[in-house]
Amino acid sequence: MIVLSFAYPYGDTLDPEYYMTQHIPKVKAVLASFEGSRAELRKDITPGEGPFQLTISFYFRSAEVMEQFLADPRIPDLQQDIANFYGGAPRVFTEEQVEV
């Protein structure tokens, strides 16, 4: 399983209402096109202690599926939409999930 995460650090403004009501529906529409893929959102509940306000992770069954997702023609719209809810640039992580 390949995990692609976007983490939004503290220090820049974040509009959680826009994120949840406007951005996330767009994200879900794109992700729905990739069978077996899913997303998970984590919000920091200890403000000031963690490095990120929130993190969204996308789970893909392979690197190839992740690459297809990133090549989707709707992705540039999602990237441009970040400026509508976040005052900085998210940190991006790509990882392999390994069962232990």
C-alpha positions in Angstrom: 0.0 0.0 0.0 1.3 3.5 -0.9 0.4 6.4 1.3 0.4 10.0 -0.1 0.0 12.6 2.7 -0.5 16.3 2.7 0.2 17.9 6.1 -0.7 21.5 6.9 1.8 23.0 9.4 1.0 25.5 12.1 2.1 29.0 11.5 -0.1 29.6 8.4 -3.8 30.3 8.5 -6.2 27.4 7.8 -9.9 27.8 7.0 -11.3 24.5 8.2 -14.9 25.3 7.1 -13.8 25.9 3.5 -11.6 22.9 3.6 -14.4 20.5 4.7 -17.3 22.0 2.7 -15.6 23.0 -0.5 -12.2 21.3 -0.9 -12.9 17.8 0.5 -15.9 17.2 -1.8 -13.7 17.9 -4.8 -11.0 15.5 -3.4 -13.6 12.8 -2.8 -14.9 13.2 -6.4 -11.4 12.5 -7.8 -10.6 9.7 -5.4 -13.8 7.9 -6.2 -12.4 7.3 -9.7 -9.7 5.1 -8.3 -11.1 1.8 -7.1 -9.7 0.5 -3.8 -8.3 3.9 -2.8 -9.4 5.8 0.3 -8.6 8.9 2.3 -8.1 9.5 6.0 -8.1 13.0 7.6 -6.4 13.6 11.0 -6.9 16.9 12.9 -4.5 17.9 15.7 -6.4 18.1 19.0 -3.4 19.5 21.0 -2.8 22.9 19.3 0.7 24.0 19.6 2.1 20.6 20.5 2.0 18.9 17.2 3.7 20.1 14.0 0.6 20.0 11.8 -2.9 21.4 12.0 -4.3 18.6 10.0 -3.1 15.8 7.7 -4.9 14.1 4.9 -3.6 10.7 3.7 -4.5 8.9 0.5 -4.1 5.1 0.4 -3.4 3.5 -3.0 -2.9 -0.2 -3.7 0.2 0.5 -5.7 2.6 3.3 -6.8 1.1 3.0 -10.3 -2.4 3.8 -9.0 -1.0 6.8 -7.1 0.7 8.0 -10.3 -2.6 7.7 -12.2 -4.3 9.7 -9.4 -1.7 12.4 -9.6 -2.0 12.5 -13.4 -5.8 13.0 -13.3 -6.7 16.2 -15.1 -8.7 17.5 -12.0 -5.6 17.5 -9.8 -4.3 21.0 -10.9 -7.7 22.4 -9.8 -7.2 20.8 -6.4 -3.7 22.2 -6.2 -4.8 25.7 -7.0 -7.7 25.4 -4.5 -5.2 25.2 -1.6 -4.8 28.9 -1.6 -8.5 29.3 -0.8 -8.1 27.6 2.6 -4.4 27.6 3.6 -1.9 30.4 3.8 1.2 28.3 3.0 2.2 25.2 1.3 1.5 21.8 2.7 4.2 19.3 3.3 3.9 16.2 1.1 5.0 12.8 2.1 5.0 9.5 0.1 5.4 6.3 2.1 4.9 2.6 1.8 2.6 1.1 4.4 4.0 -2.2 5.8 2.1 -4.6 8.0 4.0 -5.5 11.2 
